[in-house]
């Protein structure tokens, strides 16, 4: 009749299995080191992805701000807006075409 094994018997190591574990211990440590590096790499890459997403949102907001300022500038530099803003200073828009002033070149001595 087979002897009933206790829980303690499963955790005991024989001479063969103990030497097998000790012989492969450097390989197991190497594998555990690789696993730690893999986990750290995954965390760092996720952190970089989150930083990239934050920077993309910031770029989008800055671009919206730039476009709104540019449209305000384009509206405020229209001829009628400029004329209205300088009218209180006594400047008026000329009705005719602008006149060109030509200065003749003089010869150097």
C-alpha positions in Angstrom: 0.0 0.0 0.0 1.3 3.4 -0.9 2.3 5.7 1.8 0.2 8.9 2.1 2.3 12.0 1.5 2.1 14.9 3.8 2.4 18.6 2.8 5.9 18.6 4.4 7.1 15.9 2.0 6.3 18.1 -1.1 8.5 21.0 0.1 11.5 18.8 1.0 14.3 18.7 -1.5 16.3 15.7 -2.2 20.0 15.8 -3.0 19.4 15.7 -6.8 16.8 18.5 -6.9 18.9 20.7 -4.5 22.0 20.4 -6.7 19.8 21.1 -9.8 18.5 24.3 -8.3 21.9 25.5 -7.1 23.4 24.7 -10.5 20.7 26.8 -12.3 20.6 29.6 -9.8 22.7 32.1 -11.9 20.3 31.5 -14.9 17.3 32.1 -12.7 18.8 35.3 -11.3 19.6 36.4 -14.8 16.0 35.8 -15.9 14.7 37.7 -12.9 17.0 40.6 -13.8 15.6 40.6 -17.3 12.0 40.6 -16.0 12.8 43.6 -13.8 14.3 45.5 -16.7 11.3 44.6 -18.9 8.9 46.0 -16.2 10.9 49.2 -15.8 11.0 49.7 -19.5 7.2 49.3 -19.7 6.7 51.9 -16.9 9.1 54.4 -18.6 7.5 54.1 -22.0 4.0 54.6 -20.4 5.3 57.7 -18.7 6.8 59.1 -21.9 3.4 58.4 -23.7 1.6 60.4 -21.0 4.1 63.3 -21.3 3.6 63.3 -25.1 -0.1 63.5 -24.7 0.1 66.4 -22.3 2.5 68.2 -24.6 0.2 67.6 -27.6 -2.7 69.1 -25.7 -0.6 72.1 -24.8 0.5 72.6 -28.4 -3.1 72.5 -29.6 -4.2 75.1 -27.0 -1.3 77.4 -28.0 -2.2 76.9 -31.7 -5.8 78.0 -30.9 -4.5 81.0 -29.0 -2.2 81.9 -32.0 -5.1 81.6 -34.5 -7.4 83.8 -32.4 -4.8 86.5 -32.0 -4.0 86.3 -35.7 -7.7 86.7 -36.7 -8.0 89.7 -34.3 -4.9 91.3 -35.8 -6.3 90.8 -39.3 -9.6 92.4 -38.3 -8.0 95.3 -36.5 -5.6 96.2 -39.4 -8.4 96.6 -42.0 -8.4 100.0 -43.7 -11.7 101.1 -42.2 -10.7 100.0 -38.7 -7.4 101.9 -38.9 -9.1 104.9 -40.3 -11.6 104.9 -37.5 -8.9 104.6 -34.9 -6.8 107.5 -36.2 -9.7 109.8 -37.0 -9.8 111.2 -33.5 -6.1 112.2 -34.0 -7.0 114.3 -37.0 -5.7 111.9 -39.7 -7.9 111.2 -42.8 -7.7 108.7 -45.6 -6.7 110.4 -48.9 -9.2 110.2 -51.7 -6.8 110.1 -54.6 -3.9 107.9 -55.4 -0.7 108.3 -53.4 1.9 110.7 -54.9 5.4 109.5 -55.4 8.3 111.7 -54.3 11.4 111.3 -56.5 14.7 112.7 -55.4 17.3 112.9 -58.1 20.7 111.3 -57.3 23.6 113.7 -57.0 27.0 112.9 -58.2 29.7 112.3 -55.5 32.7 114.5 -55.6 
